[in-house]
Amino acid sequence: MLQSKTVLSLTIDLLANNAFNHLKDEDISALHHLIVKLQEPLTTIQQNLLLTFWNHASTADLPPALLHRRNTLLYQLGRNPLEEMLMEMDMY
């Protein structure tokens, strides 16, 4: 399941680029623990759990290439890239 491997690797990259640093320590610890326990192929539930963490990621200081990879995968999964959602919210 190539997509789930991408979700897992991108989650690790987001974590390495401090996208979750603003979360509570116990939430970051739970994410670390989840990543360590996961094995490919991910189940749909596991993949969706990681994507839930993505909803709380800070994108302010992410490298553009990582942001693009994340948004491309979200689009492929039928989800809106988070920046588009934020821009739409700013319009109201």
Residue pairs with C-beta under 8 A, 6 or more apart in sequence:
1 40
1 41
1 42
3 47
3 73
3 76
3 77
4 40
4 41
4 42
4 46
4 47
5 40
5 41
5 42
6 73
7 42
7 47
7 50
7 51
7 73
8 35
8 38
8 40
8 42
8 50
10 66
10 69
10 70
10 73
11 31
11 35
11 50
11 53
11 54
12 35
13 66
13 69
14 20
14 54
14 57
14 62
14 66
14 70
15 28
15 31
15 32
15 35
17 61
17 62
17 63
17 66
18 58
18 61
19 57
19 58
19 59
19 62
20 27
20 28
20 31
20 53
20 56
20 57
20 58
21 28
21 58
22 58
23 31
23 56
27 56
31 53
34 46
34 49
34 50
38 46
42 50
51 74
51 77
51 79
54 70
54 74
54 82
55 82
57 82
59 67
59 82
59 83
62 70
67 83
70 81
71 81
71 82
71 83
74 80
74 81
74 82
75 81
